[in-house]
């Protein structure tokens, strides 16, 4: 059963994103949760459109976590096995709750065999506006200001580029190659 805060976070996300049907709620052994929903295709109006979420993917999922003590959450748009990826997001939320602060530009090692089989090595935390979706950076819920962070898989070379040139250098690469950050099942 969801508490009021969890329910309010989920309802806030659904207000901004077109979800088909019901959200699935996954509670893991570590006590952390992740929501999963099938996303309807939408037209994205963003300057980042050339490397953001593809509106033509047939099985496009949105996954998001609920914060417990910290005031940041994670969201992922993906075309892969959303159940396996939801576990990764719940683990990331658990990790972030134990750290002082995880912020945009951080790379988190991917330990999931599923993600690694497609050539990804890490997850990048980025501002939510990279997605091109109309999500705000912060949600105001029950007197809490919750930061919404985008997360997506990156390769070792993309991680190294981020370390060398920052997110701006990675953005240039994404625009050059028209990188779709929801494409979990293969490198571009």
Secondary structure, 3 states (H helix, E strand, C coil): CCCHHHHHHHHHHHHHCCEEEEEEEEECCCCCEEEEEEECCCCCCCCCHHHCCCCCCCCCEEEEECCCCCCEEEEEEECCCHHHHHHHHHHHHHHHHHCCCCCCCCEEECCCHHHHCCCCCEEEEEEHHHHCCCCCCEEEECCEEEEEEEEEEECHHHHHHHHHHHHHHHHHHHHHHCCCCCCCCCCC
